[in-house]
């Protein structure tokens, strides 16, 4: 770090890498890599509370590697639950301990309207930064 960074809180970019990561909210992943462009930190907040606060939101990319357990925790996390509620999927519940991987599929147990709804999800790349996860169940098209 240069003195100008400490004074201004500005840098041209930042990369955060880690393994066996866990958030305070219980999200986990085997590996992660976050990369952002220009960063502007709130230096007084950093010095006062030892926490990173951004003055403006940077743009960048993220890569995550999830184990089956990690993905189960992601699907059952309260933030995911809120996202499902926003899409009107209030009656969909995932069993976080049922996630199983195959080379091109994610298989998991869920409940839809209180009834068992085993799911098979397919994953495909639909652009340089987008992954489509879709239901492959012919009789269960609630995720599309």
Buried (B, 14 or more C-beta within 10 A) or exposed (E): EEEEBEEEBEBEEBEEEEEEBEEEEEBBBBEBBBBBEEBBBBBEBBEEEEEEEEEEEBEBEEEBEBBBEBBBBBBBBEEBBEEBEEEEBEEBBBBBEBBEEEEEBBBBBBBBEEEEBEBBBEEEEEEEEEEEEEBBBEEBEBBE
